[in-house]
Structures are given as structure tokens and as C-alpha cells.
Amino acid sequence: MSDRFEGKVAAVTGAAGGIGRAAAQRFADDGADVVLIDLDGTAIEETVAAVERAGRQAHVIAADVTKPHEVRGYVESTRERFGRLDYFFNNAGILGPVAGLFDYLEEQFDQVLAVNVKGVWLGMREVAPLMAENGGGVIVNTASIAGLQGTPTLFAYGASKHAVVGMTKSAAMALVGQSIRVNAVCPAVIDTPMGAELERGSSPDAPELAREAMQAANLMGRYGTPEEIAALVAFLCSDDASFINGAIYPIDGGGTATRRA
């Protein structure tokens, strides 16, 4: 597509599919070598192929983003392979049960927060020093429109994404002195396996009806695509976004525009 990331290195967590795969491909298409991080390093072949088709290097690391030593491990592996990290798409996350305040089991709640909150925090904490060594960089966190409004049937997920929004703003303040910008993208339902999981959780007997209802509720009448999210992530990492820091970007087909204040 372009060479705007030529000579740069990007890392993507949750890179095996969905938004992570699309972002990895977009980084490669724009000239970056890409570190591909996912819990299961064997399920990532399609992402590797996409990066290599663009003529870029793909470095695969299997890691659990909730475990500090494994997060440090993917950062050290990146340092050993490339000696730098310019862009970090802090994307790994889980939906958790479609359940409300009184319906969560404690271990389910803890798991959602471990991946979606602790994993994001650990990622920022560990990649920042490597970025700073080479003069700075950009971190983009995956939040959600669930982090901008109430989500009574996605109680833990909504709580976790509100936390990502807050951490993004705080990290932008903490890292600006090291020339690291931190922003977040807030997708609505995207046409990914997680979107399908939400459909099944919302309507186990007729997920296709849940899909129709969620699409109809969107101002544009459809789900977003992973490639549309990837395009925003690439923009936020680019020099075109050099004065954007601590920003929270809904990318939701106008979904938040239709919410009452």
C-alpha cells in the first residue's frame, strides 16, 4: 500500500485472527516488519502468510498477556530479533460471558479483567522502555464502545473496556516525556469471531436474529470490518497523527452518535 512504515517494527497482540490479523497485514502492507503475539503460536499461520506476502518479516511469539514473565519475554524476543519497536497494537482481549451484574461467576469476571485490563497494562509497561531506547513510538490500545457507555449484558467486558479508556489517557500523560504517544480505538461490533460469539451469547437458539438486530441498530446498518479498524490503527501510528495523544476514537458506524446523553 505504502512505505510509510519502512524500516519500522510493529507488534500486535491477539494477532492470530480478526482485528489483530488485519492490523498485522496493514502494518506489513505499509512497510513494517511485524511481531505476531498470540496465546497459541500454532494458530497464526494465515497471519504470517499475509505479512510475508507483503515482503516483510513475521516474528511469531506465543505468549499469555496476563503473565508478566511472558510479556517481558515477547519484548525481549523483539529486542533480540529487531533491536527496536516502533508501534505496539495492544489488542488481545476476550468477550467473556454475555451476562449481567448478578450472573457472573467470580472466576469468569476475574478472567475477563485479567486479559482485558491486566494484559493491556503489562503490555504498555513492558514495551515502553524498548520504544524509548530508539527515540519513542506509538501505542494503540483496543478499547470498545462498551467502554463509552453502559453494557448491562456484558458486565465484565464493559468494565474492562472502561478501564482501558482510563489507562490510555493516564499512559499518554506518563509516557509523553519519552516521545511515546498512546491512543485507543473503540470499535462497535465487528465482523469477527468475537462478533459471532456475541451473537451466540445474545441469542443461543437463533444467533442470526441477534446479528440482524445488532446490524439494524447501527446507524450504517452493518457491522464494521477488521480492515476498517486496522486502517484507523495505522493512521494513529503514522506521522499524520503526530499531534494525537491520549485520544479515544470510536469507530462504530455512528453507533455512539445515536445514544442519548
VENPE-V209213 format. One record per residue. N is the residue number from 0. RES is the residue in one small letter. PHI is phi in whole degrees, -180 to 180 (none if undefined). BURIAL is b if it has 9 or more other C-alpha atoms within 8 Angstrom, else e. Layout:
# VENPE-V209213
n=N res=RES phi=PHI burial=BURIAL
n=N res=RES phi=PHI burial=BURIAL
This chain:
# VENPE-V209213
n=0 res=m phi=none burial=e
n=1 res=s phi=-158 burial=e
n=2 res=d phi=-116 burial=e
n=3 res=r phi=-68 burial=e
n=4 res=f phi=-110 burial=b
n=5 res=e phi=-58 burial=e
n=6 res=g phi=80 burial=e
n=7 res=k phi=-105 burial=b
n=8 res=v phi=-127 burial=b
n=9 res=a phi=-117 burial=b
n=10 res=a phi=-123 burial=b
n=11 res=v phi=-131 burial=b
n=12 res=t phi=-93 burial=b
n=13 res=g phi=65 burial=b
n=14 res=a phi=-86 burial=b
n=15 res=a phi=-73 burial=b
n=16 res=g phi=-166 burial=b
n=17 res=g phi=62 burial=b
n=18 res=i phi=-63 burial=b
n=19 res=g phi=-61 burial=b
n=20 res=r phi=-64 burial=b
n=21 res=a phi=-62 burial=b
n=22 res=a phi=-67 burial=b
n=23 res=a phi=-60 burial=b
n=24 res=q phi=-64 burial=b
n=25 res=r phi=-66 burial=b
n=26 res=f phi=-58 burial=b
n=27 res=a phi=-65 burial=b
n=28 res=d phi=-59 burial=b
n=29 res=d phi=-93 burial=b
n=30 res=g phi=108 burial=b
n=31 res=a phi=-89 burial=b
n=32 res=d phi=-77 burial=b
n=33 res=v phi=-131 burial=b
n=34 res=v phi=-93 burial=b
n=35 res=l phi=-108 burial=b
n=36 res=i phi=-116 burial=b
n=37 res=d phi=-155 burial=b
n=38 res=l phi=-61 burial=b
n=39 res=d phi=-114 burial=e
n=40 res=g phi=-70 burial=b
n=41 res=t phi=-90 burial=e
n=42 res=a phi=-101 burial=e
n=43 res=i phi=-118 burial=b
n=44 res=e phi=-59 burial=e
n=45 res=e phi=-66 burial=e
n=46 res=t phi=-68 burial=b
n=47 res=v phi=-57 burial=b
n=48 res=a phi=-62 burial=e
n=49 res=a phi=-64 burial=b
n=50 res=v phi=-65 burial=b
n=51 res=e phi=-71 burial=b
n=52 res=r phi=-61 burial=e
n=53 res=a phi=-81 burial=b
n=54 res=g phi=83 burial=e
n=55 res=r phi=-113 burial=b
n=56 res=q phi=-83 burial=e
n=57 res=a phi=-117 burial=b
n=58 res=h phi=-116 burial=e
n=59 res=v phi=-95 burial=b
n=60 res=i phi=-135 burial=b
n=61 res=a phi=-86 burial=b
n=62 res=a phi=-156 burial=b
n=63 res=d phi=-95 burial=b
n=64 res=v phi=-70 burial=b
n=65 res=t phi=-89 burial=b
n=66 res=k phi=-107 burial=e
n=67 res=p phi=-54 burial=e
n=68 res=h phi=-69 burial=e
n=69 res=e phi=-77 burial=b
n=70 res=v phi=-66 burial=b
n=71 res=r phi=-60 burial=b
n=72 res=g phi=-64 burial=b
n=73 res=y phi=-71 burial=b
n=74 res=v phi=-70 burial=b
n=75 res=e phi=-66 burial=e
n=76 res=s phi=-64 burial=b
n=77 res=t phi=-65 burial=b
n=78 res=r phi=-61 burial=b
n=79 res=e phi=-66 burial=e
n=80 res=r phi=-79 burial=e
n=81 res=f phi=-119 burial=e
n=82 res=g phi=78 burial=e
n=83 res=r phi=-164 burial=b
n=84 res=l phi=-149 burial=b
n=85 res=d phi=-102 burial=b
n=86 res=y phi=-135 burial=b
n=87 res=f phi=-131 burial=b
n=88 res=f phi=-96 burial=b
n=89 res=n phi=-87 burial=b
n=90 res=n phi=-113 burial=b
n=91 res=a phi=-58 burial=b
n=92 res=g phi=-167 burial=e
n=93 res=i phi=-129 burial=b
n=94 res=l phi=-82 burial=b
n=95 res=g phi=76 burial=b
n=96 res=p phi=-63 burial=e
n=97 res=v phi=-82 burial=b
n=98 res=a phi=-157 burial=b
n=99 res=g phi=-102 burial=b
n=100 res=l phi=-51 burial=e
n=101 res=f phi=-96 burial=e
n=102 res=d phi=-107 burial=e
n=103 res=y phi=-81 burial=b
n=104 res=l phi=-80 burial=e
n=105 res=e phi=-58 burial=e
n=106 res=e phi=-68 burial=e
n=107 res=q phi=-68 burial=b
n=108 res=f phi=-61 burial=b
n=109 res=d phi=-62 burial=e
n=110 res=q phi=-65 burial=b
n=111 res=v phi=-61 burial=b
n=112 res=l phi=-70 burial=b
n=113 res=a phi=-63 burial=b
n=114 res=v phi=-74 burial=b
n=115 res=n phi=-83 burial=b
n=116 res=v phi=-111 burial=b
n=117 res=k phi=-61 burial=b
n=118 res=g phi=-61 burial=b
n=119 res=v phi=-67 burial=b
n=120 res=w phi=-61 burial=b
n=121 res=l phi=-60 burial=b
n=122 res=g phi=-59 burial=b
n=123 res=m phi=-62 burial=b
n=124 res=r phi=-61 burial=e
n=125 res=e phi=-86 burial=b
n=126 res=v phi=-80 burial=b
n=127 res=a phi=-57 burial=b
n=128 res=p phi=-61 burial=e
n=129 res=l phi=-65 burial=b
n=130 res=m phi=-60 burial=b
n=131 res=a phi=-63 burial=b
n=132 res=e phi=-59 burial=e
n=133 res=n phi=-112 burial=b
n=134 res=g phi=93 burial=e
n=135 res=g phi=118 burial=b
n=136 res=g phi=175 burial=b
n=137 res=v phi=-136 burial=b
n=138 res=i phi=-114 burial=b
n=139 res=v phi=-122 burial=b
n=140 res=n phi=-95 burial=b
n=141 res=t phi=-92 burial=b
n=142 res=a phi=-101 burial=b
n=143 res=s phi=-177 burial=b
n=144 res=i phi=-65 burial=b
n=145 res=a phi=-67 burial=b
n=146 res=g phi=-92 burial=b
n=147 res=l phi=-119 burial=e
n=148 res=q phi=-156 burial=e
n=149 res=g phi=-72 burial=e
n=150 res=t phi=-138 burial=e
n=151 res=p phi=-64 burial=e
n=152 res=t phi=-100 burial=e
n=153 res=l phi=-130 burial=b
n=154 res=f phi=-61 burial=b
n=155 res=a phi=-71 burial=b
n=156 res=y phi=-60 burial=b
n=157 res=g phi=-62 burial=b
n=158 res=a phi=-61 burial=b
n=159 res=s phi=-65 burial=b
n=160 res=k phi=-77 burial=b
n=161 res=h phi=-60 burial=b
n=162 res=a phi=-64 burial=b
n=163 res=v phi=-62 burial=b
n=164 res=v phi=-59 burial=b
n=165 res=g phi=-65 burial=e
n=166 res=m phi=-64 burial=b
n=167 res=t phi=-60 burial=b
n=168 res=k phi=-65 burial=b
n=169 res=s phi=-68 burial=b
n=170 res=a phi=-66 burial=b
n=171 res=a phi=-59 burial=b
n=172 res=m phi=-70 burial=e
n=173 res=a phi=-73 burial=e
n=174 res=l phi=-106 burial=b
n=175 res=v phi=-61 burial=b
n=176 res=g phi=-69 burial=e
n=177 res=q phi=-103 burial=e
n=178 res=s phi=61 burial=b
n=179 res=i phi=-114 burial=b
n=180 res=r phi=-92 burial=b
n=181 res=v phi=-134 burial=b
n=182 res=n phi=-135 burial=b
n=183 res=a phi=-135 burial=b
n=184 res=v phi=-105 burial=b
n=185 res=c phi=-125 burial=b
n=186 res=p phi=-73 burial=b
n=187 res=a phi=-82 burial=b
n=188 res=v phi=-64 burial=b
n=189 res=i phi=-114 burial=b
n=190 res=d phi=-76 burial=b
n=191 res=t phi=-138 burial=b
n=192 res=p phi=-57 burial=e
n=193 res=m phi=-67 burial=b
n=194 res=g phi=-62 burial=b
n=195 res=a phi=-66 burial=b
n=196 res=e phi=-63 burial=b
n=197 res=l phi=-64 burial=b
n=198 res=e phi=-60 burial=b
n=199 res=r phi=-66 burial=b
n=200 res=g phi=-70 burial=b
n=201 res=s phi=-78 burial=b
n=202 res=s phi=-148 burial=b
n=203 res=p phi=-56 burial=e
n=204 res=d phi=-85 burial=e
n=205 res=a phi=-150 burial=e
n=206 res=p phi=-60 burial=b
n=207 res=e phi=-65 burial=e
n=208 res=l phi=-71 burial=e
n=209 res=a phi=-64 burial=b
n=210 res=r phi=-62 burial=b
n=211 res=e phi=-60 burial=e
n=212 res=a phi=-68 burial=e
n=213 res=m phi=-70 burial=b
n=214 res=q phi=-67 burial=b
n=215 res=a phi=-64 burial=b
n=216 res=a phi=-74 burial=e
n=217 res=n phi=-81 burial=b
n=218 res=l phi=-58 burial=b
n=219 res=m phi=-94 burial=e
n=220 res=g phi=72 burial=e
n=221 res=r phi=-157 burial=b
n=222 res=y phi=-80 burial=b
n=223 res=g phi=-80 burial=b
n=224 res=t phi=-109 burial=b
n=225 res=p phi=-57 burial=b
n=226 res=e phi=-66 burial=b
n=227 res=e phi=-68 burial=e
n=228 res=i phi=-68 burial=b
n=229 res=a phi=-60 burial=b
n=230 res=a phi=-63 burial=b
n=231 res=l phi=-68 burial=b
n=232 res=v phi=-60 burial=b
n=233 res=a phi=-62 burial=b
n=234 res=f phi=-60 burial=b
n=235 res=l phi=-64 burial=b
n=236 res=c phi=-82 burial=b
n=237 res=s phi=-82 burial=b
n=238 res=d phi=-67 burial=e
n=239 res=d phi=-64 burial=e
n=240 res=a phi=-108 burial=b
n=241 res=s phi=-63 burial=e
n=242 res=f phi=-109 burial=e
n=243 res=i phi=-105 burial=b
n=244 res=n phi=-151 burial=b
n=245 res=g phi=71 burial=b
n=246 res=a phi=-95 burial=b
n=247 res=i phi=-120 burial=b
n=248 res=y phi=-106 burial=e
n=249 res=p phi=-65 burial=b
n=250 res=i phi=-137 burial=b
n=251 res=d phi=-145 burial=b
n=252 res=g phi=62 burial=b
n=253 res=g phi=89 burial=b
n=254 res=g phi=-59 burial=b
n=255 res=t phi=-72 burial=e
n=256 res=a phi=-68 burial=e
n=257 res=t phi=-91 burial=e
n=258 res=r phi=-80 burial=e
n=259 res=r phi=-74 burial=e
n=260 res=a phi=-68 burial=e
